[in-house]
């Protein structure tokens, strides 16, 4: 378990729902990854690098709703700037399974609370 944080620390994390609208291979990444463009509604488009190539094809990811932290500072990965962190759970095989809403009435940009 990670160290205990207080509630105010948690409130600083901005987790939103978005839809993946573009998926590209990322050959310059150290570990296999995709470059994603994600639509967060009124927040606009954000890019992310995601190491999810072992469970998801590009076709499976296109138009998939995901959850992501949108208020991180940009992080440079090779020649790419990641603007958000797509959330997932590492399974027993060290593969990342995406956290995603199951209800289609959730709109892009809605905040997880």
C-alpha positions in Angstrom: 0.0 0.0 0.0 1.2 3.5 -0.8 1.6 6.2 1.9 -1.6 7.7 3.3 -2.6 11.1 1.8 -5.2 13.5 3.1 -8.4 14.4 1.4 -7.2 17.7 0.2 -4.4 15.9 -1.8 -7.0 13.7 -3.4 -9.1 16.7 -4.4 -6.1 18.0 -6.4 -6.4 15.0 -8.8 -8.6 15.8 -11.8 -9.9 12.5 -13.3 -12.0 12.9 -16.4 -13.8 10.7 -19.0 -12.6 10.9 -22.6 -12.9 9.1 -25.9 -9.9 8.0 -27.8 -10.2 9.5 -31.3 -6.7 8.6 -32.7 -4.2 5.8 -32.1 -0.7 5.7 -33.5 2.2 3.3 -33.1 5.0 4.8 -30.9 8.2 3.1 -32.1 10.5 5.5 -30.3 9.1 4.5 -26.8 11.4 2.4 -24.7 8.6 0.0 -23.9 5.9 -0.9 -26.5 3.2 1.9 -26.5 0.7 3.8 -28.5 0.3 7.5 -28.9 -3.3 8.4 -28.2 -5.3 11.5 -28.9 -8.3 11.8 -26.5 -11.3 14.0 -26.7 -12.3 15.4 -23.3 -15.2 17.5 -24.4 -15.0 21.1 -23.3 -11.4 20.5 -22.0 -10.4 19.8 -25.6 -8.0 17.2 -27.0 -5.1 15.8 -25.1 -2.4 13.4 -26.0 -1.1 10.4 -24.0 1.4 7.7 -24.4 0.0 4.4 -23.1 1.8 1.0 -22.7 -1.3 -1.0 -23.6 -0.2 -2.7 -26.8 -0.3 -6.3 -25.4 -4.0 -6.3 -24.7 -5.5 -3.7 -27.1 -5.2 -3.3 -30.9 -5.4 0.1 -32.4 -8.8 -0.8 -33.8 -10.1 -1.8 -30.4 -9.0 1.5 -28.9 -10.5 3.8 -31.4 -13.7 5.4 -30.0 -13.2 3.7 -26.6 -14.2 5.7 -23.5 -11.4 5.8 -20.9 -10.6 7.5 -17.6 -7.5 9.7 -17.3 -5.8 12.2 -15.0 -5.8 15.5 -16.9 -4.0 17.9 -14.6 -0.5 16.5 -14.7 2.4 18.6 -16.2 3.3 17.5 -19.7 5.9 14.7 -19.8 8.3 14.2 -22.6 8.6 10.6 -23.8 11.1 10.4 -26.6 9.9 13.0 -29.2 6.3 13.0 -27.8 4.7 15.1 -25.1 2.1 13.2 -23.0 -0.5 15.6 -21.5 -2.6 13.2 -19.4 -2.3 9.8 -17.8 -4.7 7.1 -18.9 -5.8 4.9 -16.0 -5.6 1.2 -15.8 -5.0 -1.8 -13.6 -2.0 -4.1 -13.9 -3.2 -7.7 -14.0 -1.3 -10.8 -12.9 0.4 -11.0 -16.3 1.8 -7.4 -15.9 -0.6 -6.2 -18.6 -2.5 -3.0 -18.2 -6.4 -3.2 -18.3 -8.0 0.1 -19.0 -10.5 1.6 -16.5 -13.5 2.7 -18.5 -17.1 3.7 -17.9 -19.7 1.1 -18.9 -22.5 3.5 -19.3 -22.7 5.3 -22.7 -24.6 8.3 -21.3 -21.4 9.7 -19.7 -20.1 12.6 -21.7 -16.5 13.4 -22.6 -15.0 15.7 -20.0 -17.2 14.6 -17.1 -15.3 14.5 -13.8 -14.9 11.4 -11.8 -15.8 12.0 -8.2 
